[in-house]
Amino acid sequence: MSFITRGFGGRRRERDPRLPPGQTLVSDWPVLSAGPTPTVAGDAWEFAVGTENGVHRWNLEDFQALGMEDVTVDIHCVTHWTKLDMPWRGVSLDRVFADVETSHRYAMVHSFGGYTTNIALDDLLGGKSWIAFEADGEPLTPEHGGPARLLVPHLYFWKSAKWVQGLITMPQDKPGFWEQNGYHLHGDPWREERYG
């Protein structure tokens, strides 16, 4: 497995109250990937949610019709960089789950290319996460996860899966790709939950 990193240049500002412990402030947006960047045509993109009650599917137009919103959040990468006040545009997972019933407490997020990450539904709902289509006022590029990526800004950024295509709810937590390779199951940057 090869790791690709581009554009990391920052400075540590331990006294900035918005920087979690061990993070360095950056003004750019570094690209980090494990493996090749998949090509996903926007018109071929769809999102699916699987639960114990069945599967819900949306094409791009229907998904965005759920209600796009603008959010500005800070993002924190496990590799120690933080970008503050980053503008995004996407659909809240609250809107996605408005008509989805499940008694499960966890989800496994799936991406084109085979990447997975586990997240508790409590970390996805309640205004905490979005399926993002734009960042910094522009459509997401493939290198940054376009056409769509999960955005869960209160967790380390590996949880904000690139090239997202859906999720499957689970009754119990199970590790995804990075979690199977030693990363923490949860990933709270304020608790430095980097590794399990």
KACORRA-V760282 format. One record per helix or strand of 3 or more residues. SS is the DSSP state (H for helix, E for strand). FROM is the first residue (numbers start at 1). LEN is the number of residues. If there is no record, write none. Layout:
BEGIN
SS;FROM;LEN, SS;FROM;LEN
END
This chain:
BEGIN
E;3;4, E;10;3, E;24;3, E;31;4, H;42;3, E;46;6, E;54;6, H;60;5, E;68;9, E;81;12, H;93;7, E;106;6, E;116;5, H;121;4, E;130;6, H;142;3, E;149;3, H;157;3, E;164;7, H;177;4, H;189;3
END
